[in-house]
Amino acid sequence: MTKKLIIFDFDGVIVTGTNKRYIQCYLSSMEYAKAITKAQEPTAKKKILEHWGQIYQKEINSVVTDPIKQKETYQKFIKLLHTNKFESAIKKAPHIDACLDYLNENKFTPVISSGSEKTTLTHISNLCNINLEKFKDIQTGDMYTEKYQKPNPKMILDQIKKFNTTPKNTIYIGDAIGDIKMANAAKVTSVTVLTGLLTKKEAVAENPEFIINNLKELKEVLTCM
């Protein structure tokens, strides 16, 4: 079995329940800042999803154009992320612990490359009892300028360089269209897991190399490569 760099997205892959709550927090914070009305929610949601996986402020700015309201929306959004309503919906992804144990025992290199901000990723990991020490490296969206955020492949390419490997020996596991685009741009193997944003029909339409129902099935992907 060839040793590989295994890159995980965070939301929808390592933890579940965040994507739906993020969208609700975005829309609620925009309404709070009077940037949108209830009737404008469907259009706002569509724009948010078009920028999914990028840093929070950029996703907000894709809908909210007024600088003052952009700031108000962001401040409210961050507050909502730390409410019980948001946190209670978040769960550790099924089989993530067993998956990480398998990867580390078999000398794979598991890392994280996520559009989330580092403080939020750490906070959610603590809530869900995710042991981040099982990952050899963590890259987050706020470590990069707007130009190099998802679906730009720079985060993936930086980790490939850091661990002295190649795209051929790298797998990216994501749950959204932007993840597939980023993996394809980096020329790494794209794996979509159906515990996050995409349905199977939506994932098939984007044509990743592998589609799995959960992380338990990742072992099968690795053994057949």
C-alpha positions as CSV (number, residue, x, y, z in Angstrom):
1,M,0.0,0.0,0.0
2,T,1.4,3.4,-1.0
3,K,1.9,5.9,1.8
4,K,-0.3,8.9,1.1
5,L,-1.0,12.4,2.4
6,I,-4.7,12.4,3.4
7,I,-6.2,15.9,3.5
8,F,-9.5,16.4,5.3
9,D,-11.9,19.3,5.0
10,F,-13.4,20.1,8.5
11,D,-17.1,21.0,8.3
12,G,-19.2,18.2,7.0
13,V,-16.3,15.8,7.1
14,I,-14.7,15.7,10.6
15,V,-17.8,17.2,12.2
16,T,-21.4,17.2,11.0
17,G,-24.4,19.5,11.5
18,T,-22.4,22.7,11.0
19,N,-23.3,23.5,7.4
20,K,-27.0,23.9,8.0
21,R,-26.3,25.9,11.1
22,Y,-23.8,28.2,9.4
23,I,-26.4,29.1,6.7
24,Q,-29.0,29.9,9.4
25,C,-26.4,32.0,11.3
26,Y,-25.5,33.9,8.1
27,L,-29.1,34.7,7.2
28,S,-30.1,35.6,10.8
29,S,-27.1,37.9,11.1
30,M,-27.9,39.6,7.8
31,E,-31.5,40.2,8.8
32,Y,-30.3,41.5,12.2
33,A,-28.1,44.1,10.4
34,K,-31.1,44.9,8.1
35,A,-29.0,43.8,5.1
36,I,-31.7,41.5,3.8
37,T,-35.4,40.8,4.4
38,K,-37.0,37.5,5.0
39,A,-38.2,37.4,1.4
40,Q,-34.6,37.8,0.2
41,E,-33.3,34.7,2.1
42,P,-33.4,32.3,-0.9
43,T,-31.3,34.6,-3.1
44,A,-28.9,35.3,-0.2
45,K,-28.5,31.6,0.5
46,K,-27.7,30.9,-3.2
47,K,-24.9,33.5,-3.1
48,I,-23.5,32.1,0.2
49,L,-23.3,28.6,-1.3
50,E,-21.6,30.0,-4.4
51,H,-18.8,31.1,-2.0
52,W,-19.0,28.2,0.3
53,G,-15.7,27.2,2.0
54,Q,-14.3,30.7,2.0
55,I,-13.7,32.8,5.1
56,Y,-16.8,34.1,6.8
57,Q,-16.4,37.8,5.9
58,K,-16.0,36.9,2.2
59,E,-19.2,34.8,2.3
60,I,-21.0,37.7,4.0
61,N,-19.7,40.2,1.5
62,S,-21.0,38.2,-1.3
63,V,-24.5,39.2,-0.2
64,V,-24.0,42.4,1.9
65,T,-22.4,45.3,0.0
66,D,-22.6,48.1,2.5
67,P,-19.4,48.3,4.6
68,I,-21.1,49.2,7.8
69,K,-23.7,46.4,7.5
70,Q,-20.9,44.0,6.5
71,K,-19.2,44.7,9.9
72,E,-22.5,44.5,11.8
73,T,-23.3,41.2,10.1
74,Y,-19.9,39.7,10.8
75,Q,-20.0,40.6,14.5
76,K,-23.5,39.2,14.9
77,F,-22.5,36.0,13.0
78,I,-19.6,35.3,15.3
79,K,-21.8,35.8,18.3
80,L,-24.3,33.3,16.9
81,L,-21.6,30.7,16.4
82,H,-21.2,30.6,20.2
83,T,-24.8,30.1,21.1
84,N,-26.3,26.8,22.3
85,K,-28.6,26.7,19.3
86,F,-25.6,26.5,16.9
87,E,-23.4,24.3,19.1
88,S,-26.1,21.8,20.0
89,A,-26.5,20.7,16.4
90,I,-22.8,19.9,15.9
91,K,-21.7,16.3,16.2
92,K,-18.4,14.4,15.7
93,A,-18.6,12.7,12.2
94,P,-19.3,9.0,12.3
95,H,-16.2,6.8,12.3
96,I,-13.7,9.7,12.4
97,D,-11.8,8.3,15.5
98,A,-11.5,4.8,14.0
99,C,-10.5,6.4,10.6
100,L,-7.7,8.5,12.2
101,D,-6.4,5.6,14.2
102,Y,-6.2,3.5,11.0
103,L,-4.4,6.2,9.1
104,N,-1.9,6.8,11.8
105,E,-1.3,3.1,12.5
106,N,-0.6,2.5,8.8
107,K,1.7,5.5,8.5
108,F,-0.6,7.7,6.4
109,T,-0.3,11.4,7.0
110,P,-3.7,12.9,8.0
111,V,-3.9,16.7,7.9
112,I,-6.7,19.4,7.7
113,S,-7.2,22.0,5.0
114,S,-10.3,24.0,5.8
115,G,-12.0,27.3,4.9
116,S,-13.0,27.7,8.6
117,E,-11.3,30.2,10.8
118,K,-8.8,28.7,13.2
119,T,-10.5,29.8,16.4
120,T,-13.8,28.4,15.3
121,L,-12.3,25.1,14.2
122,T,-10.5,24.7,17.5
123,H,-13.7,25.6,19.5
124,I,-15.8,23.1,17.6
125,S,-13.2,20.5,17.9
126,N,-13.2,20.9,21.7
127,L,-17.0,20.7,21.8
128,C,-17.0,17.5,19.8
129,N,-14.0,16.0,21.6
130,I,-11.9,15.9,18.4
131,N,-8.3,15.2,19.1
132,L,-6.5,17.6,16.8
133,E,-3.1,16.1,17.8
134,K,-4.0,13.1,15.5
135,F,-3.6,15.5,12.5
136,K,0.0,16.3,11.4
137,D,-0.9,19.8,10.2
138,I,-3.8,22.2,10.1
139,Q,-4.4,24.9,7.5
140,T,-7.4,27.3,7.8
141,G,-8.9,29.9,5.5
142,D,-7.8,32.9,7.7
143,M,-4.2,31.9,7.2
144,Y,-4.5,32.9,3.5
145,T,-5.4,36.1,1.6
146,E,-8.6,36.1,-0.4
147,K,-6.8,35.2,-3.6
148,Y,-5.6,31.9,-2.2
149,Q,-8.8,30.7,-0.4
150,K,-11.0,27.9,-1.7
151,P,-11.3,26.8,-4.4
152,N,-7.7,28.0,-5.1
153,P,-5.5,24.9,-4.5
154,K,-2.7,26.7,-2.6
155,M,-3.6,25.2,0.8
156,I,-3.4,21.7,-0.7
157,L,-0.2,22.5,-2.6
158,D,1.4,24.0,0.5
159,Q,0.8,20.8,2.4
160,I,2.1,18.6,-0.4
161,K,5.3,20.7,-0.3
162,K,5.5,20.6,3.5
163,F,5.3,16.8,3.6
164,N,7.6,16.3,0.6
165,T,5.1,14.3,-1.4
166,T,3.3,14.6,-4.8
167,P,-0.3,15.2,-6.0
168,K,-0.4,11.6,-7.1
169,N,0.1,10.5,-3.5
170,T,-2.4,12.9,-2.1
171,I,-6.1,12.5,-1.4
172,Y,-8.5,15.4,-0.5
173,I,-11.7,14.5,1.4
174,G,-14.5,17.1,1.2
175,D,-18.2,17.5,1.2
176,A,-18.9,20.5,-1.2
177,I,-18.5,21.6,-4.8
178,G,-15.6,23.9,-3.8
179,D,-13.7,21.0,-2.3
180,I,-14.0,19.0,-5.6
181,K,-12.8,22.0,-7.6
182,M,-9.9,22.6,-5.2
183,A,-8.8,18.9,-5.4
184,N,-9.1,18.9,-9.2
185,A,-7.1,22.2,-9.5
186,A,-4.3,20.6,-7.3
187,K,-4.5,17.4,-9.4
188,V,-5.0,15.2,-6.3
189,T,-7.5,12.4,-5.8
190,S,-10.9,13.9,-4.9
191,V,-13.1,12.0,-2.4
192,T,-16.6,13.3,-1.5
193,V,-18.2,12.2,1.7
194,L,-22.0,12.4,2.0
195,T,-22.1,13.6,5.6
196,G,-22.0,17.2,4.7
197,L,-23.3,19.6,2.1
198,L,-23.9,17.5,-1.1
199,T,-26.4,14.8,-1.8
200,K,-25.3,11.8,-3.8
201,K,-27.0,13.1,-6.9
202,E,-25.3,16.5,-6.5
203,A,-21.9,14.8,-5.9
204,V,-22.3,12.6,-8.9
205,A,-22.9,15.7,-11.1
206,E,-19.5,17.1,-10.0
207,N,-17.7,13.9,-10.8
208,P,-15.2,13.4,-8.0
209,E,-13.1,10.3,-8.3
210,F,-14.7,8.6,-5.3
211,I,-18.0,9.1,-3.4
212,I,-18.3,7.6,0.1
213,N,-21.2,7.5,2.5
214,N,-19.1,8.0,5.6
215,L,-15.4,7.8,6.7
216,K,-15.7,4.1,7.4
217,E,-15.6,3.6,3.7
218,L,-12.4,5.5,3.2
219,K,-10.4,2.4,4.0
220,E,-11.9,0.7,0.9
221,V,-10.8,3.7,-1.2
222,L,-7.3,3.4,0.1
223,T,-7.0,-0.3,-0.4
224,C,-8.2,-0.2,-4.0
225,M,-5.7,2.6,-5.1
